[in-house]
């Protein structure tokens, strides 16, 4: 009777995540370590186009990922096959075709429970399903119930049904969510659970206890426990983690050191997981990119299961070599062209095979880079062609718009350029300052009355001001910049309020952030340009991992080596980043002389115009 009840409960859980549609294992038992076949029953009234795919997300002990698997029509339904890591308990998926989501189960996704063979396994899998909501939210863009209050309530309902789960590692995930509601009240529960973990005395649970001590700032307790783990489990997962942390923190990685470290992980720690090996290959790829070694780049690329994962490195290197704007001279433009085109080719190739909902966004970035490179090479038709694709995808930021105009001026008539600018303004689109200066130049050359230009200028400037204000309020809730106090590289306390009467630029960054560092040469130019004027640049270092002293050392070494004259301030606890709702870096915020946020999304290419407007 127990088995029947469990099976009925499994059926209820699986069906609760669907309306008319269903996804389930073809076999009644999940085969660990093997490929499994899944059946998809589409909801009534939804047509599934040919070449549609299941976009599947999973999260296991040491591996997580997203894969695309083709749907094969079998009678009325569809099947797909996938092998997930052995420790997986749940998969979450949507049905996609090209860039479109065909079926996402009313934005909840389809959840399939894998390990359900007995009450204990089922309870752990149900807990895993709750933790998977965050993966669904970020990885599949689902509207899952991942608010801490809801997840905590769902965990507690599950604990009431399965009390033994309070001794399982899933209880840690529950406490992580609960901590977001009330940190102080959760600390005693964390420490009590840490004691349970220590009593279990397995490496997995001792590591969990160590993580809790770090989370609750129990420094001495953590140090003692860490030594115990290292002694009890030499060559274990904890020692491997320490080895990897040391590898990551080494700023002077070479091809030889990366290869040696990768070999150590494979031979000493017996870790050949895709995620771990990709980490080393990622660093190798960036070394080869910096060395312009195309042969090694292609050879390494061919060993990657997910080639798309390294296309951003191709694009970032190509962007840096391009000069990053219309006027700065490019470096090694031929190599930049090859890897930039490679990023687009891999993206297109992957799209044909797997489909990727993020395709348009990635293509926008890569095509924008490639267009600039073609422009620098004198291929104006090619540059305009690719930037026109970006425009069609609605992928312009202000810098991209300005580049589009520059390419257009090379291949189109003045009348066509004028019409484009006029339409943008009359259709209430934000335009960069270059649009207005180009329009005025063209009107003057064509003897068009400038009173028409003045009307368009006034409309454009009013629209820009209004939309920027709306965006600031929507993002921050208020246009007033919140005060903060942080220490800088010299150990001095820096208060935002000290700079009232000056224009302030907050540049949020981290040492691990490639795009952040790629923007720094331009930012140094701006720091030098506005030196001695009523402008202050504050480079807010945030989202770093590790101890504060280690972060300070990394940042100090980097800034000194690059000879940047930046006023770097340390947001060690990410309080300022959180207060300013920083979700991604680099992010540049411009604040006027009265402490009012003008924009929360400036770029190094638009800052000059924005700063000059505030100084005039």
N, C-alpha and C positions, 0 to 999 in steps of 0.2 A: 504493500500500500504506500509506503514512503516513497518509493521510486516513482509511482504514478503521480503523486502529489508534486514531486519535484519537477517532473516533466510538464505537468500542467502549468506550474508556476513559470517555467522557462518559456513555454508557449505564450503565456500572458505577457511576460516582460518583452519578448521579441515583438509581439503584435502591438504593444502599447507604443512602440516607436514608429508605427506605420498607420496609415489610414487604410486605403485599399491596397497599397503596395506592400510587398514583403521581400525580405532577403533572409535566407537561411542556408545552413549547411545541407548539401545533398545527402551526405551520409549522416546517420544519427550521432556518430562519434567523431570528434575532432582528432585528426591524426597528427600528433606532435612530430615536428621534424620533417614533415612531408608536405607536398602540395595538396590542397583541399579544394574541392569544387563547391561553389556556392550557386544557389538558384535565386534569380531575381524575378518576382512577379510584379509587373508594372501596375500602377493604379488604373482603374477604369478611365478611359478617355484620354490617356496620355500616349502619344505616338512616339515610339523609340526609333530615331533615324538609324540608318546603316552606319557602321563604324563608331557607334556609341561605346563609351567605356565607363567602367566603374572607377571612380577616384577614391582610393582606399587609404585610410590613415590608421596607423597602429603605434602603440607605445609599449615597449617591453623593458626588461631590466636594464639592458645596456644599449638597446637600439630602438630608435623610433624612425618613422619615415612615412612618405607618401608614395604610393605607386598607382599606376594606371593599368587596368586590365580590360582587354577587349571583351565585349559581350558577344556570346555566340547564341543565335536563336535555336531553341530546341522546343519544337511544337509551339505551344502558346507562350512559353516563358523563355528566359534567357539564362545562360550560365557563364561564369567566369572562374578562372583558376588562379590561386595565389598561394605562395609559401611565405608565412610570416615567421618571425623569430620564435624560438621554442617557448619562451616565457610569456608570449602574448596571451592575453585573456579576452580581449575584445577588439573587434575592428569596427570602424565607423566609416560610412561611405556615402557618396552621392553618385548620381548617374549624369555623365556629361557627354556632350558632343561638340567638337571644335571648342570654341571659347564659352559655349552656353551650358548652363546647368539645366538638364532636362527634367530631373526629378531629385529634389532634396528633401522629400517628405515634409513639406510645409516648413522648410528651413530648420528642421530638427535632425536631418540625416537618418540613415538606417544603421541601427546598432545590431551587431551579431555577437552573441555570447558564445565563447569557444569552450572553455573548461567548465563543464557542468555535471561531471560524472557522479558527484555525491554532494551532500549538503555543505561540507567544508569548502570544496572547490567552487561550488555555486556562489556561496557567500562572498568569497574573495573576488570572484569575477564580477559580481554585482557592484562591489565596492570600486573595482577597476573601471566599470562603466561610468560611475560618477566622476572619477578623476579624468576620464577621457573627454569630458565636456570642454575643458579648456583647449585641448588639441583640436576639437571640432570647431571651436570658435575661431581660433587663429589659423588652423590649417585648411579648413574647408569653408570658412566664412559662414558658419551656421549660427543661428540664433538659439543657442543652447542655454539652458538654465544654469549659467555658470556664475551667478552672483554668489558671494560667500554665504550670505544668509540662507539662500535656497539650498546650496550644496551642503551646508552644515545640517540643515533640517533633514535633508534626504539621508545623509550619513547616520544621523541619530535614529531615524526610523529603521534603517538597516541594522544598526547595533541592537535595537530593541528586539528584532527578530532573530539576530545571530549574535548573541553576547560575546562569543569567543573572538569576534573580529576586533574587539578592543585590545587584544593581545597580538594582533597581526600588524604588519607594516602599513596596511591601509589606514590604520589609526593615525599615523603620522600625517598623511595627506589631509585627514579630517582636521587635525590640529593646525595645519598650515592655513586652511581656510578660516578656521575659528580665530586665529591670530589676527586676521585682517579686520575682524569685528572689534576685538578687545585684546590688545597685545598683553597688557599687564595681567589680566585674569587667566590668560592661557599659559603663561610661563610655568606655574606650578604643575599643570597637567603635562606639559612637555617634559619636565624634570621627572615626574612620576613615571611617565612612559619610558624615559631613558633608563630608569632602574629596571623596568621589566625587560628591556632589550639587553641590558648587561647580564641579567640572570639567564637569559637564553644562551648566551656565551657562544654564539656562532659569529663568524666574521660579518655576515650580512647585517645582523642586528647590532653588533658592536659598532659597525660603521654608522648605522642609523643613530645610535646614542652619541657618537662623536659629532655628527651633524647637528644634533639637538643642542649639545654643549656649545657649539659654535654659534648657533642661532640665538641662544639665550645668553651669550657672552660669558660663559663659564670657562674662562681661559685656562686656569690651572687644571681643572677637572678634565678638560679636553686634552691637554698635553700629556697627562698621566695615562689616560685611556688610549691615546694614539700610540704611545710607546708599548703598551700592553698588546695592542693589535699587531703591531709590527713584529713583536717578539713571538707571539703565538702563531701568526700566519705569515712566515717569510715567503716571499714570492707570490703573495696573495693579491686580491683585488685592491686592498687598501694601499699596499706598497706600490702597486702599479699606478694608482691615483697620485700618490706622492711623486712618483717618477714623472708622470705626465705634467703635473703642476710645475715641476722644475724645468721641464722642457719648454712649456709655454712661456715661462717667465724669462727665459734666456733671450735677450734682444738681438744677439749676434748669431743667428742661425745660419748655417752654411749647408750646402748640399750634402757634404760628408756627415755633418752632425745629425741632420734629419734622417738620412739613411741608416746611420748607426742606431739612432733612437728607435726607429721603426723596427729594426731587426731585433733589438732588445725586447720590445713589446711582444713580438711574435715568438721569440725563442724562450725568453725567461718567464714571461707572463702568459704565454700560450693564448694571446688575444689576437685573433685574426678577423674580428668582426668588421663589417663593412664601414660602420661609423668611425671606429678607431683608426683604421688604415686610411680612410679618407682624410682625416685630420692631418696626417703626415704628408699625404699627397697634395693637399691644399697648400701647405707651406713650401713643398718642393716646386709646385707650379708657380708660386709667386717669385721664388728665387730664379727660376728659368725665365720668367717674364722680365724680371729686372735685368737679367743677363742677355736678353734678346735671343735666347737659344731656341729657335723655332723647332728644330729637329727633336729636342728633348721634350718640348711642350707637346708636340703631336704624339710622341711615343707614350708619354705619361697619360695624356688624354684618352688614349685607346685602352688603358687599364681601368678606366672609371666606369662604374655601373651607371652613374648618373652624371652625364657630361654637362647637363644644364647647370649643375651646382657650381661649376667653375667659370661659367660665362660672365658672371659679374666681375671676376678678377680680370678677364680679358678686357671687358669694357672699361673698368676703372683704370687699367694701365694705358689703354688707348686714349682715354679721355685726358689723362695727365700729359701724355706725349703730344696731344693735339694742341695744347696751349690753353684749353678750357674756355677760350673766348674768341672773338672774331679778330682781335688784333695781336695777341701775344704769339710770337713765333713758335712753330711746332718743332718737336725734336724727333728724329728718326721716324719721319712721316711714313716711310714705306713699311716699316715693321708695324707701326700703329694701324695702318690700313689693313694689313693682313689679319691681325688678331681681332680687329673690330669687325671685319667681314666674317671672320670665323664665329664670333659670338652670335651674329645674326643667322648664319647657316645652321649652327647647332640648335638654336631655338626653333627655327622652321622645321628642321628634321625631326626634332622631338615632338613638335606639335602634330605632325602627320602621324606619328606612331602612337603617341600617348594622349595628346590634348592637355592643355594647361590653362586653367582659368586666369592665371596671372600673365598669360602670354602678351596681351596688349600692353600692360604696364611695363614689362621687361623690354618688349620690342620698342616702345617709345624711347626708353633710355638708350638702348643700343643703336637705334637708327639715328637718333639725334647726334650721338658721337660720330657715327660713320659719315653722316652728312657734313659735319664740320671738317672732318679729315679730307673728304673729297673737295670741299671748298678751298682748303689750304693747298690742295694739289692742283687747283685750277679747273677741276671738273665741276663747273657750276650747274650744268644740267643734272648731273648725278646728285649733287648736293640738294638741289631743289626737289628732285624726285623723291628722295628719302624723307626730306622734311615735310613734304606734302603727305606722305603716308602717316607721319606722326600727327599732322594736323587732322587727318581723317579719323584717327583714333582718339581725337580730342585730348592729345597728350602734351600740350604746350604748357610749360611754366613761362614766366616773363622772359627768361633768357632764351628759351626755345623760340618764342614769338619773335624776338629781336633777330635771331639768326635766320628765321624763315624770311623775314623782310629783307635781310641782306642778300640772301640767295635769290630772292624774287627780283631784286633790283638788277641782278646780273643777267636774268633771262627773260624778263618781261618789260613792257613799255612803261613809261611814266604814268600814262593814263590808267593802265592796269594796276600799278602800284597804288596810285591815288584812290582808285575805286575800292581796293582791298582795305586800305586804312579807313576810309570814310565809312564803309560798311561795318567794320569792327566797332567804331565809335557809335554809329547810329543804332547798332544792335546791342548796345549796352555791354560791350566787352571791354575788359581792362586792357589798356595798351601801355607799353613801355614809353619812356620819354623819347626814345629814338624814333618812334612812329610820328610824333608831332614835329620833331625837327626835320624829318624827311619830307613830311607833307608841306611844311613851310618852304623848304628848299625847292621842291617841285613846283609849288604854286608861284613862287617868285620867278623861276626859270620859264614858266609857261604863261606869265603875265595874268594869272588868275587873281582876282581881287582877294586881298588878305582878310577882309572882314568875314568871309566865309570860313577861313582858317581859324580866326579868333573864336567864332561860335563853336566850332568843333573842339577847339582847345579847352574852352570853358566847360563844355559838357564832359569831356574826357577827364579833366582834373577833378570835377565834382563827383563823377562816378567813382574814380579811384579812391577818393577820400571816403565816400560813403561806404563802399564795399569793404575797404580795409577796416573801417570801424565796426561794421557788422561782423566780419570774420573774427576780430579780436574779442568782441563781446560773446560770440558763440563759443569760442574756445576757452576763454579765461573767466567768463562770467562778469568781469569788470575790466575796464581799460586801465585801472590804476595798478602799477607794478608793485608787487609785494616786496617789502624790504627783507633783507637777509644779511647775515654776518658770517663770513667765511675767512679762513686764513689763506694767505698767498704763499708763493715760493719762498719769500723772505721771512715768513712767519708772522707777518703783520696782519692785523684784523682788518678786513675790508667790508665796509657796510655800503649797501647800495644807496642808502640815504645820503651818504657823504658826497655823492655826485650830482645832487640836485643843482640844476643850472647848466648841466652838461648833457649832451646827447650820449646815451649809453648803448653799447652793443654787447649783449650776452651771447657768447658762442659756446654752446654745450658740446663737449667732445670727450673722447677716451683714447687711450694709447692703442687699443686694439682696433679702432675704427679707421679703416682705410680711407673712405671718403672724407672724414674729418681732417686727416693729415694731408690729403691731396689738396684741400682748400687752403692750407696754411700759407703757402707762398703768396697767394693773392691777398690773404688777410694781413700778412706782413707788409705788403705794399700799402694797404690801407692804413695800417698802424703808423707807418712812416709818413704817409701823405698828410695825415691829420694831426701829426705830432705838434704840440704847442697850441692847438685849437681846442674849442670846447667840446671835445669828443673823447670818450673813454671806452676802451675795449676791455672786457672782462672775459677771459677764457675759462669757463666753468668746467673743470675736470670732474666727470661723474660716471656712474655705471662701471667702475673698475672693480675687479675682484681681488681678494686677498687682503692682507693687513695694511693698515694706513701707512706704516713706515715703508712697506714695499711699494705701494702706489706712489708715495712721494719720491722715492728713489728712481722709479721708472720714468716718471714725468720730468723730474729734474734732469736726468740724463738725456732724455729725448730733446727737451727744449734747449739745453746747453749745446748738445751736439749739432743741432740745426741752427744754432745762433739766432733764435727768435727772440725779439724784445717784447714778449707777451707778459701781461699781468695775469698769471694763472692763479685761479683760486680753487680750493679743493672742497667738493661736495661729497665727502666721504660716505655719508649715510644716505645720499640721494634725496635728502629732504627738499632741497631747492628744485631739483629736477621734477620731483613729484608735485610740488606746489605750483610749478609752471607747466604742469601737464605735458612733460616731455615724453613722448612715446618712441621717438627715433632720433638718432643723431647722425650727422651734425644737424643742429637746429640753432638758428640765429634769430634773436629777438632784438628789435630796435625800440628804445625808450626815449621819448623826447625830454626836453629840459625841465618839464614840469612833472616828470615821473609818470607820464602816460604812455602805455604801450601803443606803438604805431603799427607794428606788424610782428606776428609771431612766426613768420615763415620767410625771412629774408634770405637771399643768397649772396655770395661774394660778388656776383656780377651785377646785382641790383642795388647793393648797399651804397655805392657812390651817389646815385641819384637821390636815394632816400635820405642820406646824411646831408647832402647839399640842400635839399628842400628844408630840412630842419634848421640849418645854419643861416639860411637867407631870411 
